[in-house]
Amino acid sequence: DYETVAKPVTIEAGKKANLTLTLPIRMGDVKIELAQDIAEVSVDGEVIELDPSTSETKIPFGKHSIEVSAPGYAPFTTEITVGEENEALALTLESLKAMATFTVSPKDASVAWGDQEHQAVDGKVEFELPIGDSEVTIRRKGCQDKTEFINIEQDGTNEFESSLLVGLKIKSTPNRVSVTKD
């Protein structure tokens, strides 16, 4: 779609004139709100920049393919038709996940991530985690919790080992650490 342009032209009788018009393309405002700050937005295969203060961009009138992608997330694609009315998209990308396997000692410890806690069976725990960095806590009654920082890879072997100290209690203050046996 092009802007409608009206300009008066006067041609003398009996004369010929060549008239060349370059019409500006009509543009519409599109607002794309993303839950992931690191997402990349493409319109018809071309990466675009969103205004950081408004999350808006101008796109020519007509039908367009919008793709949003970010590391560790499934890409999202949709079609929109830009016209007189402003378009708005609010997107939250779905996190990619991969299986993680933990070998823990003692064999009855559990592995916690967020609000989930998974009990080991014979020292093994297996569950899905999002791709990227995660923080898990290994715990067992009578042992000090142990926090591990791990990286989950999409196509990697995500196997981790962790051991807790059994029967020891660790107390720390800013000036002193004491270890006692239960």
C-alpha positions, 0 to 999 in steps of 0.5 A: 500500500502506498500513500495517496498523493495529490499534486496539481500539474499544469500542462499547456495545450498541445504539449506532452509531459512525462510525469514520474511519481515516487510514492512513499510506502504507508507504514503502520506502528507495531508494538512487540512486547517481549518477556525476554530482553535478549530476544531478536525480532525479524520481519519477513526474514530481516532482523529489526530493532525495536524502540527500547522505550516503546517496544515499537517499530514501523512496518509497511502496510500489508501481510508480514511474517514475524519471528522472535528468537532467543538463546535457550528458547523455542522460536516463535513465528506468526503472521500479522497484517499491518493497516490503519489500526496499530498492531500489538503483540505480547510474547513470552517465548517457551523455554527449551528443556533438556533432561538432566541426570544427577548422581547423589550421595547419600543415595536417598538425597533429593535434588531441588530446583525452584519449587520442585524437589525430586527424590533420588532412587538408588542415588539417581535423579532425572528430570527436565531443566531449561537450557542454560544456567540453573541453580540446584540444591542437593539436600537430605535430612541430617546433612547441610544443603549443598547448592550447585550451579550447573549449565544445561546443554540442548544437545549435550550430556547433562550428567552431574554428581554431588555428595553431601557430608553425612553426620557433620553440621557446619556452623559459620559466623563472620569470624568463625567456622565450626564443624561438629559430628552428630 
